[in-house]
């Protein structure tokens, strides 16, 4: 009986993808109840709906952090370049003060506002200020010392081959987009030249970076200890690849740029494949909900508790 219950959310979500918003929300409320009923052994529920009062009350705190990191990020991260396939890859690199032994690495993929050739906007452009800066901040480093990689996607390119965020279909391209392939090669190089713990590599991204996160973890799930895709979409038919990878998926209910159905579908399909992803949806939340994600200390506590085990990726 438990197995049947776990499948129900996927089937409902597939039929609900293009229904009216009020009906869609009611159906997802039922999905939440069914999902929680199958997780009695979990310490925390895998699905969480955050009411507006909970996250909007943090607006002043989030804005203050944003303004602070916008000033601090450029001097905290070293500007670097890397050559790959005849292309110059621009990225920012943070080295923790105490690098005794091997330390975790977090890779942050920015959204569209971070694109450019200045090797700066991925630290100061829009929500990217927080997505890169929070991990290198003194308060975060005091608890979770780690390396931070913030690559910059070139102008006119994307982390994926996705034609449109609103397209109902997102098939996995045979090869990664050049911008993502560059970062994949860069990671290989950094592993050779820095004391990075290969069992604690984390990937996070929002919007275009959320799609990039999904694309990369589908191609190389064995690379990562955990991933946080925010307001993105998983390529169709790839859920089985991710059933053993710790994931925490986030989306805003009223996102008018990337449909919330993308993250709901990913959560439901990975769960049906036997995975145990976490899913948090911000009720009435818009596309900018990533600022609440990156600034929440609980996210870091969960992320850095994850460690890759080879057995996680055996069929």
N, C-alpha and C positions, 0 to 999 in steps of 0.2 A: 504493500500500500504506500509506503514512504516513497518508493521509486516513482510511482505514478504521480504523486503529489508534486515531486520535484520537476516533472515534465510539464505540468500544467502552465506555469508562468510563461514558458517559451511559446507555447501554442497560442495563449491569449495575447501575448505581446505581438506576435506576428500578425494576427488579425486586427489588432488595435492600432497598428502603426499609422494609419491614415484616417482614423475616425475623428469626430469632433473633439476639441480639447477637453470639454467638461466630461464627456463619456470616457475619454482616454484617461483622465485623472482618476475617475471612479474605478476603472478597470485596474489601473496600477495600484490603487489602494487595496484591491482584492489580491493582486499579485504579492504585495507586501505581506498581507496576512498569511497567504499560503506559504511564502518563502520562510517566514519566521516560524511557522508551524513545523517545518522540516529541519529546524536548526536547534532543537531543544538541548543538544549537547554543547552548543557554543557558549562561551563565557559572555560574549556580547552579540547582539543581533547583527547580522550581515547587511541588513538594509536599514537605513535611517533617513527619515524625512525631517529636515530642519525647518522650523517655522520662521517666518520673516522676523519676528520679534527677537529671536535668538541671534541672528547674524547682523541685522541692521543696527542693533545696539552697539556693535563693535566698530561702526563706521569711523568715528573720531580716532579711535586707537589705530585702525588700519591706515587712515590717511596720514597720521603722524609718522608711522613707520615708513610709509612710502616716501614721504618727503625726506626723511633722514637717510634712507638707503640710496635715494637718488643722488645725494651728495657724496655718500661714503663709497658706493660701489666702484666708481672709476679708479680710486686710489687703492682700493682693497684687492682688486683683480689685476693681474699682469696681462698686458696685451701681447698676444703671440700670433704667429702664422705657421702654417704647415702646407707643404706641397703634396698634392695627390692628383694623379692622372692629368698632369698639366694644369691644374687649377690651384689657386692660392686660397687656402682655407683660413679664415679669420676666426679667432676664438679668444676668450678670456679665461684665465686660469688662476685659481686660488689655492695657495699652499698653506696648510695650517701651521701655526707657530711651533707646535710640538709634533714632529713627524717621526717619533720613535716607533720603529716597527712598521708594519703594513697597516694602512688606514683605509677606511671606506672611500668610495668615490661616488658623488652624485652628479649626474648629467642632466642639465635642464635645457629643454627645447622650447624656445620662445614662440610666441604667436606672430601674426603678420606684422604687428607694429614694431617688431624688433629687427625686421629685415633691413639690410643695407650693406655698405662697404666701409663704414667708419670704424668698425670693431668697437662700438660703444653703445649703439642703440639697444643691443640685446641686454644691456644692464640698466638702461635709463628710459626705455621706450614703453610707456603704458604699464600694463600689468607685469611685464618682464622684469621690472625693477624689483618686485618682490620675489618672483619665481627663482631668480638667481641669487639675489642679495640675502635672503633670510638664512640660507644655509651657511653663508660665510660670516654672518654677524657674530659679534663677540659673545652674545648670550647663547647662541646656538652652538658655537664652537666650544664653549665651556663645558657643555654637556655631551656634544657629539662632534669631536674633531674629525674633519674629513677634508678631502680634496673636492673642489667644485669645478666643473667644466661647463662653460657657457659659450657654445659655438654660435656663429652668426650665419643665418641663411642669406645668400646673395640676393640682390634685387631681382625681381622678375622670376624667382624660383620659389619652390615650396619644399617642405620636408618629404612630401609624398607626391604621387602622380594624380592625386584626387582632383577631378575636374571642377567639382562644385560641392560645397558642404551640404547643400540642400538636396543633392541627388539621392534618389532612393536606393541606389546601388553603389557599392565601393569595393569592387573586386581587387584582389591583391595583384599588383603588377609583377611580371616575371623578375624584374630587377628593381632594386631600390632607386629612388630619385637621386640624381647626382649629388644634391646637397646632403642627403642622408648618407649616401655611400662615402662621402668625404669624412663625415664624423665617425662612421664605423671604422674606417682606416685609421683615423686619428686615435681612436681608442686603442687599437692594436699597438700603435707607437707609444702611447703614454704608459701602457702596461709594461713595456720594455724599459722605460727610462725613469719611472717613478715607483716608490714603494707603495703601490696600491694593493689592497687586499682583493684578490680576484673573486672571493666568495661574497663580497659585500659591495657590489656595483649596483647602483640604483638609477632608475630613469624616470623623469617627470616632465610633463609638458602640458600646456593648455592651448585650446583652440587649434590653430595650425600645428602647434607643438603637441597637442593631444593626439591629433591624427598621426604625427610623426612617432609618438611614443607607441601607439598601437602597431604601426607598420614595423617598427624595429623589433619589438618583443615577439611579434608573430614570426619574423624571420630568424631571430636568434634568442629564443626563450632561455636557452642554457647560459646566456651571458649574464643574466641579471638575478639579483636576490629578491627584487621586488620592483614594482612600477606603479606610478600614479598618473593615469590619463584623465585629464580634466576637459570637459566640453569637447570631446573628440568622437571618433567613430572607428570601430574595428572592421577590418576587411571581412567581407562575408565568407563563411565556411571555414573559419580559422579557429573556432573556439577550442577544439581539442588540443591545439598546440599550447594553450595557455592554462589548462586545467590544473597544473601543478605549480604555477607561478603565483606568488602572493600579489594580489592586485587590490587597489582601492580606487574605485571609479567615482568621479564627481560630475554633477551636471546641475544646471538651473532649470527649473520647470518651464519658465517662460523665455528660454533662450531663443532669440529671434535670428541668430546667425547660424548656429549648429543645432538642429532639432534634438530635443531631449530623447526622442525615440532611439537615437543612435546609442546612447549609453545604456538605456533600458534594455535594448536588444542584446548588447554585448554581455551585460550582467546575466540576463536570462539564459542565453545560449551557453555561456561558460559554465553556469550552474548546472544546466541540463547535461553538459558533457562530463560532469563529475567534479568540477572545480568548486572552490570556495571563495570567490571574490567578495569584496565588500563594496557596497554601493551606497552613496550618500547623495540625496537630491535636496536642493534648496527650494522649498516651496515658494512659488512666485518669483524665484530668482532669475536674473537676467544672465547675459553672457559673461559679465565681469565677476562671477562668483569665485573665480580662482584666487582673488585677493584674500578671501576669507579662508580658503584652503591653506595657502602658503603661510599665512600668519598664525595658524592654529598650532600651538605646541604639541597637541596630541598627535598630529600627523607625523611629526618628526619622531616621536616616541615609538609609534608603530613602525615607521619605515626602518629605523636603525636597529630594531629588534629582529629584522629579517636577515637570514643568512642562507646563501645558496648551498644546497646539498646535491651532489651528483645524482643521487637516487631520485631526486625530484623530476628528472627528465628521462627516466627510463619508461618505456611503454609497458 
